[in-house]
Amino acid sequence: MKIDPALRHRALRTAVGVLETARDPEHTLTHALPMLDLLTNSPLGELGRQQLLEDDALRTLAEEQYWGPWPAAEELRRMPPGSLGRLHQERFERLGLHAVPPPDTSRMGGPGGYLQLRLRATHDLHHVVLAIPSDVAGEASGSAY
């Protein structure tokens, strides 16, 4: 059976990303981008987006493509103790990370692209809500959830 060379290359980049994340968990985001890229730009990613769009509530949100205001780090710091925004910012500071800039919504590519961008933009909130670390085990458990 012939294997698509582009898929082989992306799979290799993903495997290297997993190994680099395990070796250097302080820079998980840098190492995880190839893994996210593989999922986003693959038939598996497209299938996942199609399945998400089968949910009426998600399809409605994706068709509307609502994107609310993007709070700055200072705004998150001023939120009440224990609030999701404040916990999110405290996690970033604890990990020595900078606030994520507002996503570029100009090239979302339809409802599926909107959902993909929304998932990436809210990824760190999932870590806070699920109380999972930013390491290989945390990323794996978050993906499983």
C-alpha positions as CSV (number, residue, x, y, z in Angstrom):
1,M,0.0,0.0,0.0
2,K,1.4,3.4,-1.0
3,I,1.4,6.0,1.8
4,D,0.9,9.7,0.9
5,P,4.2,11.4,1.4
6,A,2.6,14.6,2.7
7,L,0.7,12.6,5.3
8,R,3.9,10.8,6.3
9,H,5.7,14.2,6.7
10,R,2.8,15.6,8.8
11,A,2.7,12.4,10.9
12,L,6.5,12.7,11.5
13,R,6.2,16.3,12.5
14,T,3.4,15.3,15.0
15,A,5.5,12.5,16.5
16,V,8.5,14.9,16.9
17,G,6.1,17.4,18.5
18,V,5.0,14.8,21.1
19,L,8.6,13.8,21.9
20,E,9.7,17.4,22.1
21,T,6.8,18.2,24.4
22,A,7.7,15.3,26.7
23,R,11.4,16.4,26.7
24,D,10.7,20.1,27.1
25,P,7.3,20.6,28.8
26,E,8.0,24.2,29.5
27,H,7.5,25.0,25.8
28,T,4.5,22.8,25.1
29,L,2.7,25.3,22.9
30,T,5.7,25.5,20.5
31,H,5.9,21.8,20.2
32,A,2.1,21.2,20.0
33,L,1.5,23.4,16.9
34,P,2.5,20.7,14.4
35,M,0.1,18.3,16.1
36,L,-2.7,20.9,15.9
37,D,-1.8,21.6,12.3
38,L,-2.0,17.9,11.4
39,L,-5.5,17.6,12.9
40,T,-6.7,20.8,11.4
41,N,-5.6,20.2,7.9
42,S,-6.5,16.6,7.4
43,P,-9.4,14.4,6.5
44,L,-9.7,13.6,10.2
45,G,-10.0,17.3,11.1
46,E,-12.6,17.8,8.4
47,L,-14.6,14.7,9.7
48,G,-14.4,16.1,13.2
49,R,-15.8,19.5,12.1
50,Q,-18.6,17.8,10.1
51,Q,-19.6,15.8,13.2
52,L,-19.6,19.0,15.4
53,L,-21.8,20.7,12.8
54,E,-24.4,17.9,13.2
55,D,-25.2,19.4,16.6
56,D,-28.0,22.0,16.1
57,A,-26.7,24.3,18.8
58,L,-23.1,24.2,17.4
59,R,-24.3,24.6,13.8
60,T,-26.3,27.7,14.8
61,L,-23.3,29.2,16.6
62,A,-21.0,28.4,13.7
63,E,-23.3,29.9,11.1
64,E,-23.7,33.1,13.1
65,Q,-19.9,33.1,13.7
66,Y,-20.3,35.2,16.9
67,W,-17.1,36.4,18.3
68,G,-17.4,38.5,21.5
69,P,-14.9,41.0,22.9
70,W,-11.4,39.6,23.6
71,P,-10.4,40.7,27.1
72,A,-6.8,41.9,27.8
73,A,-4.7,40.5,30.6
74,E,-5.4,43.5,32.8
75,E,-9.1,43.0,32.5
76,L,-8.8,39.3,33.4
77,R,-6.6,40.2,36.4
78,R,-9.4,42.6,37.7
79,M,-12.1,39.9,37.6
80,P,-13.3,38.5,40.9
81,P,-11.2,35.9,42.7
82,G,-12.2,32.4,41.6
83,S,-13.8,33.6,38.4
84,L,-13.0,31.8,35.2
85,G,-11.3,34.8,33.7
86,R,-9.2,35.5,36.8
87,L,-8.2,31.8,37.1
88,H,-7.3,31.8,33.4
89,Q,-5.0,34.8,33.7
90,E,-3.4,33.4,37.0
91,R,-2.6,30.2,35.2
92,F,-0.9,32.1,32.3
93,E,1.1,34.1,34.8
94,R,2.1,31.0,36.8
95,L,3.3,29.3,33.6
96,G,5.1,32.4,32.5
97,L,3.0,32.7,29.4
98,H,1.8,35.9,27.6
99,A,-1.8,36.6,26.9
100,V,-3.1,35.1,23.7
101,P,-3.8,37.8,21.1
102,P,-7.3,38.0,19.6
103,P,-7.7,35.4,16.9
104,D,-7.7,36.5,13.3
105,T,-11.3,35.9,12.2
106,S,-10.9,37.2,8.7
107,R,-10.1,33.8,7.2
108,M,-12.3,31.4,9.1
109,G,-13.5,29.4,6.0
110,G,-17.1,28.8,6.8
111,P,-18.8,27.2,9.8
112,G,-16.3,24.4,10.1
113,G,-13.4,26.9,10.1
114,Y,-15.1,29.0,12.7
115,L,-15.5,26.0,15.0
116,Q,-11.8,25.1,14.5
117,L,-10.7,28.6,15.3
118,R,-13.0,28.8,18.3
119,L,-11.6,25.5,19.7
120,R,-8.0,26.8,19.3
121,A,-8.8,30.1,20.8
122,T,-10.5,28.6,23.9
123,H,-8.0,25.7,24.3
124,D,-6.4,27.2,27.4
125,L,-9.8,27.8,29.1
126,H,-10.3,24.0,28.8
127,H,-7.1,23.5,30.8
128,V,-8.6,25.7,33.5
129,V,-12.1,24.2,33.6
130,L,-10.8,20.6,33.5
131,A,-7.9,21.4,35.8
132,I,-5.4,19.6,33.5
133,P,-1.7,20.5,33.2
134,S,0.0,21.7,30.0
135,D,2.1,18.6,29.5
136,V,1.8,15.5,27.3
137,A,-0.6,13.8,29.8
138,G,-2.7,16.9,30.2
139,E,-3.0,17.4,26.4
140,A,-3.9,13.8,26.0
141,S,-6.6,13.8,28.7
142,G,-8.0,17.1,27.3
143,S,-8.2,15.6,23.8
144,A,-9.9,12.6,25.2
145,Y,-12.5,14.7,27.0
